Amino acid sequence: MRAASAPAEDSLVMGLIEDLNGHLQEAVHQLSAELTTARNVINTQQGLITTLNARLESLETYVNALQSRQILPLDPFTATREVAAHGPPPRAASTGGLASTPIQLDAAPESRAINSTAPQPQPQYQNPTKATKQAVQPPEGPKKYKKQALAPSKALSTTNLKPVSTRSKEERRLIFRRRYPKDAPTALKADILLALNRALAKAGFPDFVRAVDSGYAASGALTVLLERGTRSSTLVPVYNDTLLAAVRQTDPAVISVEISEQWHRVKVQAVPVDRYMYNDQGLALAQEEIELGTPYRLKREPTWLKRAKTIQASNQRFATIVITHLIGSQILRVSAPDAAESATPASWLVVAGLLDARSAQVTMRQ
């Protein structure tokens, strides 16, 4: 039994030895590959170090050459301390009769070096001649005339303000535009009114210049209503900064302030139908003539008071149109049809070519 088991044990031992040799050879191959990689990295880094050393030596050589030509100070720290203590050296000004000493530069760098220890010759005074003066003084260019600055317009004195007639709330309304109006958080009405009234009182405004109501519109803009007797145009745009600074204390999203535009409809009679109905542009032609011939602008295209089919069926030569115009302009100072002779709307429409001066009639449509 022992003789039979001996060859089996020997074969098992030999198998284990062969496995160990295989593992050792694999480990040796891995170690040799890693060693080769490390050597390559070291060689690369040594090459970089050698390159950097060569660049540093070239820079040192260049700096030494600049210092030898007195382009750079020999000791930069000393030069910095001298500048801090005594200030920068004065700039070269006009010679004023002193003859400048030219410096000749040779092509070779060694010949351009200047010996700082050698005494330099002092400039000698010479009587300035006409040629010298012309050489020293720069040529005169074309004369430039500065525009006279206009005096800034002074804001109205807050103590001299008096209540004025305000027909509608729109004349007393302020609109504050906000960044991200529908997403930004809103402020309380009481806080907004308190911040605004504090700012107005601090600026010296009388008691009737106060904010009485506020709220947020569907668009997200903040609207503020002023006390009766105070138009929003009294504060905007002269006191925009004061208003914005006050409101931003409670609503930081506010970015601008403006007044509420008021639009009114004007009914204009005796408008020729042939010109403004039977064409491709229609009443857009009337709007173009009005806005090009006058400084005014319309909110929208004019419209016929009656339906176009009704006007065409009746064979009318003249009809009535409705114009929506911005309130505040002088063209809306009309209160009755008999005022058409002297009213601004009639003359404005005659100039634009819309009406005949003899048949022009303008009335207000409330």
C-alpha positions as CSV (number, residue, x, y, z in Angstrom):
1,M,0.0,0.0,0.0
2,R,2.8,2.4,0.9
3,A,4.6,1.6,-2.4
4,A,1.4,2.3,-4.4
5,S,0.7,5.6,-2.6
6,A,4.2,7.0,-3.0
7,P,4.0,7.7,-6.7
8,A,0.6,9.3,-6.2
9,E,2.0,11.7,-3.5
10,D,5.0,12.5,-5.7
11,S,2.8,13.4,-8.6
12,L,0.7,15.6,-6.4
13,V,3.7,17.4,-5.0
14,M,5.0,18.0,-8.5
15,G,1.7,19.4,-9.6
16,L,1.7,21.9,-6.7
17,I,5.2,22.9,-7.5
18,E,4.3,23.5,-11.2
19,D,1.3,25.7,-10.1
20,L,3.5,27.7,-7.8
21,N,6.0,28.3,-10.6
22,G,3.3,29.4,-12.9
23,H,2.0,31.9,-10.4
24,L,5.4,33.2,-9.7
25,Q,6.2,33.7,-13.4
26,E,2.9,35.7,-13.8
27,A,3.8,37.8,-10.8
28,V,7.3,38.4,-12.2
29,H,5.8,39.4,-15.6
30,Q,3.4,41.9,-13.9
31,L,6.1,43.4,-11.8
32,S,8.4,43.8,-14.7
33,A,5.7,45.5,-16.8
34,E,4.9,47.9,-13.9
35,L,8.6,48.6,-13.4
36,T,9.0,49.4,-17.1
37,T,6.0,51.8,-16.9
38,A,7.5,53.5,-13.9
39,R,10.9,53.9,-15.7
40,N,9.1,55.5,-18.6
41,V,7.3,57.9,-16.4
42,I,10.5,58.8,-14.6
43,N,12.3,59.4,-17.9
44,T,9.5,61.6,-19.1
45,Q,9.6,63.7,-15.9
46,Q,13.3,64.0,-16.1
47,G,13.0,65.3,-19.7
48,L,10.5,67.9,-18.5
49,I,12.7,68.9,-15.7
50,T,15.6,69.3,-18.1
51,T,13.5,71.4,-20.4
52,L,12.3,73.7,-17.6
53,N,15.9,74.1,-16.4
54,A,17.0,75.2,-19.8
55,R,14.1,77.7,-20.0
56,L,15.0,79.1,-16.6
57,E,18.6,79.5,-17.7
58,S,17.5,81.3,-20.8
59,L,15.2,83.6,-18.8
60,E,18.0,84.4,-16.4
61,T,20.3,85.2,-19.2
62,Y,17.6,87.5,-20.8
63,V,17.0,89.3,-17.4
64,N,20.7,89.8,-16.9
65,A,21.0,91.3,-20.3
66,L,18.1,93.7,-19.6
67,Q,19.6,94.7,-16.3
68,S,22.9,95.4,-17.9
69,R,21.2,97.8,-20.3
70,Q,19.4,99.5,-17.4
71,I,16.0,98.5,-18.7
72,L,15.3,96.6,-15.5
73,P,16.5,97.6,-12.1
74,L,19.3,95.5,-10.6
75,D,17.4,95.0,-7.4
76,P,13.6,95.2,-8.0
77,F,12.9,95.2,-4.2
78,T,15.1,98.3,-3.7
79,A,13.5,100.0,-6.7
80,T,10.1,99.4,-5.3
81,R,11.0,100.8,-1.9
82,E,12.5,103.9,-3.5
83,V,9.3,104.5,-5.6
84,A,7.1,104.1,-2.5
85,A,9.3,106.5,-0.5
86,H,10.0,109.2,-3.0
87,G,7.3,108.7,-5.7
88,P,7.8,107.8,-9.3
89,P,10.4,109.7,-11.3
90,P,9.2,112.8,-13.1
91,R,8.2,112.5,-16.8
92,A,10.2,114.1,-19.4
93,A,8.7,117.5,-20.3
94,S,9.4,120.1,-22.9
95,T,13.1,120.9,-23.2
96,G,12.5,124.6,-23.0
97,G,15.9,125.5,-24.5
98,L,17.8,122.5,-23.2
99,A,19.5,120.5,-25.9
100,S,18.8,116.8,-25.5
101,T,21.6,114.3,-25.7
102,P,20.8,111.6,-28.3
103,I,21.7,108.0,-27.5
104,Q,23.0,105.9,-30.3
105,L,22.1,102.3,-30.4
106,D,24.3,99.8,-32.2
107,A,23.2,96.6,-33.8
108,A,25.3,94.4,-31.5
109,P,23.9,93.9,-28.0
110,E,27.3,94.4,-26.3
111,S,27.7,97.9,-27.8
112,R,24.2,99.0,-26.4
113,A,25.2,98.3,-22.8
114,I,25.6,101.6,-20.8
115,N,28.1,101.9,-18.0
116,S,26.0,103.3,-15.1
117,T,29.2,104.3,-13.2
118,A,30.5,106.5,-15.9
119,P,29.7,110.2,-15.4
120,Q,27.1,111.5,-17.9
121,P,27.6,115.0,-19.5
122,Q,25.2,117.6,-18.1
123,P,22.9,119.3,-20.6
124,Q,23.9,122.7,-21.6
125,Y,21.5,125.6,-21.8
126,Q,21.0,127.1,-25.2
127,N,18.9,130.1,-26.2
128,P,15.8,128.6,-27.8
129,T,15.6,129.6,-31.4
130,K,12.5,129.6,-33.6
131,A,13.5,126.3,-35.1
132,T,14.0,124.8,-31.7
133,K,10.6,126.0,-30.5
134,Q,8.9,124.6,-33.6
135,A,10.7,121.3,-33.0
136,V,9.8,121.1,-29.3
137,Q,6.2,122.2,-29.7
138,P,3.9,119.5,-31.2
139,P,2.0,120.5,-34.3
140,E,-1.4,122.0,-33.5
141,G,-4.3,119.9,-34.6
142,P,-7.7,121.2,-35.6
143,K,-9.3,123.2,-32.8
144,K,-12.1,121.3,-31.0
145,Y,-14.9,123.3,-29.5
146,K,-16.6,121.8,-26.5
147,K,-20.3,121.9,-26.4
148,Q,-21.7,123.9,-23.6
149,A,-23.3,121.6,-21.1
150,L,-27.0,122.4,-20.5
151,A,-27.9,123.1,-16.9
152,P,-29.7,120.2,-15.4
153,S,-33.4,120.7,-14.9
154,K,-34.3,121.3,-11.3
155,A,-37.0,119.3,-9.7
156,L,-40.1,121.1,-8.5
157,S,-39.9,122.3,-5.0
158,T,-42.0,120.0,-2.8
159,T,-43.1,122.9,-0.6
160,N,-44.7,124.8,-3.5
161,L,-46.9,121.9,-4.6
162,K,-50.6,122.5,-4.6
163,P,-53.5,120.1,-5.2
164,V,-54.7,119.9,-8.8
165,S,-57.9,118.7,-10.3
166,T,-57.9,114.9,-11.1
167,R,-60.8,113.7,-13.1
168,S,-60.1,110.0,-13.0
169,K,-58.1,107.5,-10.9
170,E,-55.8,106.8,-13.8
171,E,-54.3,110.3,-13.4
172,R,-53.3,109.3,-9.8
173,R,-52.1,105.8,-10.5
174,L,-48.5,104.6,-10.4
175,I,-47.4,101.3,-12.0
176,F,-44.4,99.5,-10.7
177,R,-43.0,96.9,-13.1
178,R,-41.6,93.7,-11.4
179,R,-39.0,91.1,-12.4
180,Y,-40.8,87.7,-12.9
181,P,-44.1,89.4,-12.1
182,K,-46.2,86.2,-11.8
183,D,-43.6,84.2,-9.9
184,A,-42.1,86.8,-7.5
185,P,-43.6,86.9,-4.0
186,T,-45.9,89.8,-3.3
187,A,-45.9,92.3,-0.3
188,L,-48.7,93.4,2.0
189,K,-50.7,96.4,1.1
190,A,-50.1,98.1,4.5
191,D,-46.4,97.6,4.2
192,I,-46.2,99.1,0.7
193,L,-48.3,102.2,1.7
194,L,-46.3,102.7,4.9
195,A,-42.9,102.6,3.1
196,L,-44.1,105.0,0.3
197,N,-45.7,107.5,2.7
198,R,-42.5,107.4,4.9
199,A,-40.4,108.3,1.9
200,L,-42.7,111.0,0.7
201,A,-42.9,112.6,4.1
202,K,-39.1,112.4,4.5
203,A,-38.7,114.1,1.1
204,G,-40.8,117.0,2.3
205,F,-44.0,116.5,0.3
206,P,-47.2,118.1,1.6
207,D,-49.9,116.0,3.3
208,F,-52.0,115.5,0.1
209,V,-49.1,113.8,-1.7
210,R,-49.6,110.4,-0.2
211,A,-50.4,106.8,-1.3
212,V,-53.9,105.7,-0.3
213,D,-54.3,102.3,-2.0
214,S,-52.2,99.6,-3.7
215,G,-52.7,96.2,-5.3
216,Y,-51.3,93.7,-7.8
217,A,-52.8,93.5,-11.3
218,A,-53.4,90.3,-13.2
219,S,-50.1,90.8,-15.1
220,G,-48.2,90.9,-11.8
221,A,-47.5,94.6,-11.8
222,L,-47.9,96.6,-8.6
223,T,-50.3,99.5,-8.8
224,V,-50.4,102.4,-6.3
225,L,-53.1,105.0,-6.1
226,L,-52.2,108.5,-4.9
227,E,-54.4,110.9,-2.8
228,R,-56.9,113.1,-4.7
229,G,-55.2,116.3,-5.9
230,T,-51.9,114.5,-6.8
231,R,-51.2,113.4,-10.3
232,S,-48.7,110.6,-10.9
233,S,-46.8,112.8,-13.4
234,T,-45.9,115.0,-10.4
235,L,-43.6,112.2,-9.0
236,V,-42.6,110.4,-12.2
237,P,-40.0,110.7,-13.6
238,V,-38.4,113.3,-11.3
239,Y,-38.7,111.2,-8.1
240,N,-38.3,107.8,-9.6
241,D,-35.3,106.9,-7.4
242,T,-37.2,107.9,-4.2
243,L,-40.2,105.8,-5.2
244,L,-38.2,102.7,-6.2
245,A,-36.0,102.8,-3.1
246,A,-39.1,102.9,-0.9
247,V,-41.1,100.1,-2.6
248,R,-38.1,97.8,-2.9
249,Q,-38.0,97.7,0.9
250,T,-41.1,95.6,0.9
251,D,-41.1,94.2,-2.7
252,P,-37.5,93.6,-4.0
253,A,-38.8,92.4,-7.3
254,V,-39.7,96.0,-8.4
255,I,-37.5,97.2,-11.3
256,S,-39.1,100.3,-12.7
257,V,-42.0,102.8,-12.2
258,E,-44.2,104.5,-14.7
259,I,-47.5,106.4,-14.9
260,S,-50.7,104.9,-16.1
261,E,-51.5,105.8,-19.7
262,Q,-55.1,107.1,-20.3
263,W,-56.8,106.4,-23.6
264,H,-59.9,108.1,-24.8
265,R,-62.1,107.5,-27.8
266,V,-62.8,110.4,-30.2
267,K,-65.8,110.3,-32.6
268,V,-64.9,112.0,-35.8
269,Q,-67.8,112.8,-38.2
270,A,-67.9,113.5,-42.0
271,V,-65.0,111.2,-42.9
272,P,-65.0,110.4,-46.7
273,V,-66.1,106.8,-47.3
274,D,-64.6,106.4,-50.8
275,R,-61.0,107.1,-49.6
276,Y,-61.0,104.9,-46.5
277,M,-63.4,102.1,-47.2
278,Y,-62.9,101.1,-50.9
279,N,-59.1,100.4,-50.8
280,D,-56.8,97.6,-49.7
281,Q,-55.6,99.3,-46.5
282,G,-58.9,100.6,-45.2
283,L,-58.7,102.7,-42.1
284,A,-55.1,101.7,-41.6
285,L,-54.4,104.4,-44.2
286,A,-56.1,106.9,-41.9
287,Q,-53.9,105.8,-39.0
288,E,-50.8,106.1,-41.1
289,E,-51.6,109.6,-42.3
290,I,-52.4,110.7,-38.7
291,E,-49.2,109.3,-37.2
292,L,-46.9,110.5,-40.1
293,G,-48.5,114.0,-40.3
294,T,-48.6,114.7,-36.6
295,P,-46.6,113.9,-33.5
296,Y,-49.5,111.9,-32.0
297,R,-50.0,108.1,-31.9
298,L,-53.1,106.0,-31.8
299,K,-53.6,103.0,-29.6
300,R,-55.2,100.9,-32.4
301,E,-56.5,101.3,-35.9
302,P,-59.6,103.5,-36.3
303,T,-63.0,101.9,-36.7
304,W,-66.2,102.8,-38.3
305,L,-69.0,103.8,-36.0
306,K,-71.5,101.7,-38.0
307,R,-71.0,98.4,-39.8
308,A,-69.3,98.6,-43.2
309,K,-72.2,96.8,-44.8
310,T,-74.7,99.3,-43.4
311,I,-72.6,102.2,-44.7
312,Q,-72.3,100.6,-48.2
313,A,-76.0,99.8,-48.4
314,S,-77.0,103.4,-47.6
315,N,-74.6,104.8,-50.3
316,Q,-73.2,107.4,-47.8
317,R,-70.5,109.7,-49.0
318,F,-69.4,110.5,-45.4
319,A,-69.4,108.5,-42.2
320,T,-68.2,108.6,-38.6
321,I,-65.1,106.9,-37.3
322,V,-63.8,106.3,-33.8
323,I,-60.2,107.1,-32.9
324,T,-58.6,105.9,-29.7
325,H,-56.0,108.4,-28.6
326,L,-53.8,109.0,-25.6
327,I,-55.2,111.4,-23.0
328,G,-53.0,114.3,-22.0
329,S,-52.4,115.6,-25.5
330,Q,-54.0,118.8,-26.7
331,I,-56.0,117.2,-29.4
332,L,-58.7,116.0,-26.9
333,R,-59.6,119.5,-25.6
334,V,-63.0,119.3,-27.3
335,S,-66.3,119.3,-25.5
336,A,-69.0,120.1,-28.1
337,P,-69.6,119.8,-31.9
338,D,-69.8,123.6,-32.3
339,A,-66.2,123.9,-31.1
340,A,-64.8,122.2,-34.2
341,E,-63.7,125.5,-35.8
342,S,-61.1,126.1,-33.0
343,A,-60.5,122.6,-31.7
344,T,-57.2,120.9,-32.2
345,P,-58.7,117.6,-33.4
346,A,-60.4,119.2,-36.4
347,S,-57.4,121.1,-37.6
348,W,-55.2,118.0,-37.0
349,L,-57.5,115.8,-39.1
350,V,-57.7,118.4,-41.8
351,V,-53.8,118.5,-42.0
352,A,-53.7,114.7,-42.1
353,G,-56.2,114.8,-45.1
354,L,-59.1,113.1,-43.3
355,L,-61.6,115.9,-43.2
356,D,-62.7,118.9,-45.2
357,A,-62.3,122.1,-43.1
358,R,-65.9,123.2,-43.8
359,S,-67.5,119.9,-42.9
360,A,-65.3,118.8,-40.0
361,Q,-67.2,118.0,-36.8
362,V,-65.5,116.4,-33.8
363,T,-67.2,115.3,-30.6
364,M,-66.1,113.5,-27.5
365,R,-67.4,110.0,-26.9
366,Q,-67.4,109.2,-23.2
